[in-house]
Amino acid sequence: MSRTLPVGIQVYGLRDMLEDTPERFGEVMRQVKDMGYQGVELAGLYGLAPQEVKRILDEVGLVPISAHVPLADMMADLDKVISDYKLIGVKFLVVPYLPEEYRPLTDGYETVLAEMKRIGSAAAANGMTLLYHNHDFEFVTMPDGTFGFDDIYKQVPADALKAEPDTCWIKVAGQNPAGYVKKYAGRCPIVHLKDFIKEGQPKNLYKLIGIETEEQEEDTGIFEFRPVGFGQQLWEPILEASLEASAQWVVVEQDEHYDIPSLEAARRSREYLKILGW
């Protein structure tokens, strides 16, 4: 058994290099490949046709592992989403985030569960797999005492939905990332590697990922994303858990970079993983 998994990167973290400049996509992908990443998780196509994205990734030698696609897009035109990403060669479609009205304990939650069953079944019929990417808000307590995170996977069958555990947000929610990855052994083909620092009681966390939220005055702490290995996470147990859980990929994600250029942050994450033998 191999003691490592291939390492990909979530392209959302490099969006400052790509938004409004589709002509840069090839060069950025080459730099990602040169750092030692083996695949990418897409977050939009940056104005490029699917055929062009496929051509560039084939040419550079990066695997199009997966794609984060807003739930609203999949609900509105699933056929187009599937055809576009199937053309690129993506194997995993990922629900990246739930708007507030669709989260566990809301009136829209049942709609989301039904839609994920529908989308997941259609993806499976096309040789693809639907995943769900968590934040910390799924760790609300449901009426039966379980977390919303677990309820999603209880309500939607495994043949329609698998997990993409985000290790940062699991930790922020007060849970054990390695423990959660192991809990979903066989059902989490991709594990998100995300590091962070957190001190005090920060409240406005979702501003950091581009979500507009009302300012909360009692924000009395610090929360910032970091390259893998430069924050508070303990990575050896998470990587070992990913192997035990039969994951196929680990994917580095860093939503914000602050004073570090995004490609430099990507390089630091990859170099740290190399130190651990990955």
C-alpha positions, 0 to 999 in steps of 0.5 A: 500500500502506498503511504502517500496520495497524490496532491492537488490544489484548489484553484479558488486560492489562485483566483487573483491570478486568473479572474479577468485574465483567462490568458494567464491560465496556462502559465499559472497551471504550469507553475502549479505543476512545477511546484509538484502538484499533480492535479487541480480542483477547479472553481469556475472556468475563468472565461475559458471554454471547457475544451480549452481548459482540457487542452491546457491541463492535458498539455501541462500534465495536471489531472482535473480532479474535481470542480466546485460548482455552486449548488444554484448552478447545478439546480438550474442547469444540471445537464450543462454542468455535467456536459462541461465538466465531463468534457474536461475530464472531471470525476468529482462535482462538489457542492462548495457551500450552502447559502443560509436558507438551505442549511440544516435546521432551516426550511430549505434543508429538505429541498437541498437533500432532495436536490443532492439526491437528484444531482448525485444520481445524474452525476453517477449516471455520467460516471461522476461522483457528487461530493459535499464540501463542509464549513463549520455551520454543518456542526449544528445539533439536529433534533436527534442529537447528531450534527447536521454534517452527519445528518446530510450523509444519513439522509442522502445515500452514499451512491448519490453523495460522498464527502469532501471533508474540509479539515480547517472547518472541522477543527474550527467547529471544535471537532477532530479532523483526523477523526472525522476523515476516519469516520467517513472511511470509504466515503471521502475520496478527496480530503481538503488540507487547509491550515489556519490560526485562530485566537480569541473569539473571532466572529466574522469568519465568512468574510474571509471566504468572500461571503458577505455577512453582517459585522458582529461587534463582539469580534474579539479575535483573530482568524486567518488562513495559512499555508499547510504547515504554517498554522495550528493543524497537526498534519501527520494524523490527518494525512494518515487518516486520509490513507486509512479512509481510502481517500484518492486525493488530498487537495490544498486549499487556502482561501486568502493569502494576506501579505503572501502572494497566492502562488508563494503560499501554494509553493509553501504548502507543497514544500511542507508536504514534501518534508512529510514525504508527500 
